[in-house]
Amino acid sequence: MGGIAVEGGSHVEIAKLLVFSGEASRVMEFIIVYKLYLRIKMKGATVEKQVQWVLLYVQGELADV
């Protein structure tokens, strides 16, 4: 997994993202983690591309809808 270059030449690594299964107790965690990831790794992408990317990590039941 590649890191993000920051001032001074160092890299910030981002943890592997988990797949969201639709568990109600994990909704806020999912939203926070993915918003942060999108801001860091996909800030130049269109909203449509960001949504498509997040949907790759959503599966099962109401989460798919």
N, C-alpha and C positions, 0 to 999 in steps of 0.2 A: 504494500500500500504506500503510495507516495505522500510525502508531507507537503506542507505549505511553506514556502520560503518567507521568512520575516526579515525585517531590517537587521543587518549584522551578519547575514548569511546562514543563520540557523533555520531549522525546519520545525514546524509544529505538526505532530502526528495526530490523526483523528482516529478514534477507536472504530472498529467494525460496527456497522449499524445492525440492529436486530430487526427481524421481520415482525410486524405487528399483526397479531391474530384476532384482534377485536376485543380483548379483555378490557372491560370498563375501567378497572383499577389502574390500567397502564396508559390511558389516553393522554393525560397531561404530560407524562414522561415522553411519550412518542412525539407529541407536538413540539415540546421544548427542544428535544434532541434534533429533530429534523429541521426546525426553523434555524437553529444554530448552524447545522451542516449546510443548509442552502445559502445562508449569508456568507459563509466562509468559502465553500467550494463551487457554488453555482451563481454567484452574485451577478454575473453578466448574462445569464441565461434568461430566456423569456419565461413568463409565468407558466405558459403551457408546457414547456420543457421541464420546468421544476415539478409541476403536478404529475406529469408522466413518470418522472424519475421516482418520486415518492411512492406512487402506486406500485412500483416494482417491489416495494417492501411491505405491502399490505396484502393480506390474504385471509380468506375465511369469513364466513357468515356476513354480518352487517358491515364489516370493514371493507369488503369488496365493493359494496354498493356505494 
